[in-house]
Amino acid sequence: QNGLALELADPLLQASRDVVLAAVSQNGQALQYASVLLQHDREVVLAAVLQDGQALRYASPAMQGDSELRQLALEDDPRALLELRHDTSQVAAWRECKKIRLGVNGNSHCCSSPPLPAEQDSPTIYS
């Protein structure tokens, strides 16, 4: 019933594609408890991101870089790319957010106040 129960599951279950698919379909955040191999499985990551855009942070670096998955994550939550554990550039995430949001609905309110020190980038990119 609760996808987050995957945290307490036996490692064999955390590596079971069917079990993990069921878990992330109920709660995308369950992806963090999936085996590393399944965090790299596009179908598993897709199911997690469709349930919760923030789940992308628990995917493998390759999956975090997948443009379709990033787009879906942003559509679900405009701040979904900010805490990617394998992404070294929050500035790049904000730029991507702004670019995608401008293309989708003509405004960039999701990117209006970045959590970055001013010296890291020009504030004009966030206006």
C-alpha positions in Angstrom: 0.0 0.0 0.0 2.8 2.4 0.8 5.7 2.6 -1.7 8.1 3.9 1.0 7.9 0.6 2.7 10.6 -0.4 0.1 13.0 1.2 2.6 12.5 -1.7 5.0 12.4 -4.4 2.4 14.9 -7.1 1.9 17.7 -6.1 -0.6 16.4 -8.8 -3.0 13.0 -7.0 -3.1 14.7 -3.6 -3.6 16.4 -5.2 -6.6 13.1 -6.7 -7.9 11.9 -4.7 -10.9 8.3 -5.6 -10.4 8.4 -4.7 -6.7 10.2 -1.4 -7.3 7.8 -0.5 -10.2 4.9 -1.0 -7.9 6.5 1.0 -5.1 7.5 4.0 -7.2 4.1 4.0 -8.9 2.6 4.6 -5.5 5.3 7.0 -4.2 8.0 8.2 -6.5 10.3 8.9 -3.6 10.6 5.2 -3.1 13.2 5.3 -5.9 15.8 6.2 -3.3 15.4 2.7 -1.8 15.7 0.8 -5.1 18.9 -0.9 -6.1 21.5 1.1 -8.0 20.7 -1.0 -11.1 17.0 0.0 -10.9 17.9 3.6 -10.3 19.4 3.4 -13.8 16.4 1.6 -15.4 14.5 4.2 -17.5 11.1 2.6 -17.1 11.5 2.5 -13.3 12.7 6.1 -13.2 10.0 7.2 -15.6 7.3 5.7 -13.3 8.8 7.4 -10.3 9.1 10.8 -12.0 5.5 10.6 -13.3 4.4 10.0 -9.7 6.6 12.7 -8.3 9.0 14.9 -10.2 11.3 15.3 -7.2 12.1 11.6 -7.5 14.5 12.3 -10.3 17.1 13.2 -7.6 17.3 9.5 -6.8 18.0 8.3 -10.3 21.4 7.5 -11.7 23.4 10.3 -13.3 22.5 9.1 -16.8 18.8 9.1 -16.0 19.1 12.6 -14.4 20.6 13.8 -17.6 17.8 12.4 -19.8 16.1 15.4 -21.3 12.6 13.8 -21.4 12.8 12.8 -17.8 14.0 16.3 -16.8 11.1 17.9 -18.8 8.6 15.6 -17.0 10.1 16.3 -13.6 9.9 20.1 -14.3 6.3 19.8 -15.4 5.4 18.1 -12.2 7.5 20.4 -9.9 9.3 23.5 -11.2 12.1 23.0 -8.6 12.7 19.4 -9.4 16.1 19.9 -10.8 17.5 21.9 -7.9 18.5 19.0 -5.7 19.8 16.4 -8.1 22.5 14.6 -6.2 24.7 14.1 -9.3 24.2 17.6 -10.8 27.0 19.9 -10.0 25.5 23.1 -11.3 22.3 24.6 -9.8 22.8 27.5 -12.1 22.4 25.1 -15.1 19.2 23.8 -13.5 17.8 27.2 -13.1 18.6 28.1 -16.7 17.0 24.9 -17.9 13.9 25.6 -15.7 13.6 29.1 -17.2 14.1 27.9 -20.7 11.5 25.1 -20.4 9.0 27.2 -18.5 9.3 30.0 -21.1 8.6 27.5 -23.8 5.7 25.9 -22.0 3.7 28.9 -20.8 5.5 32.1 -21.5 6.5 32.9 -17.9 9.3 32.0 -15.6 7.9 32.5 -12.1 9.4 29.2 -11.0 12.9 30.6 -11.5 12.4 34.1 -10.1 14.5 33.7 -6.9 17.4 31.2 -7.2 19.0 29.8 -4.0 22.5 30.9 -5.1 25.0 33.4 -3.9 25.0 36.5 -6.1 28.7 36.1 -7.0 28.1 32.7 -8.7 26.0 34.1 -11.6 24.5 37.3 -12.9 21.0 38.0 -11.4 19.8 39.1 -14.9 19.3 35.5 -16.0 16.6 35.1 -13.4 14.5 38.1 -14.3 
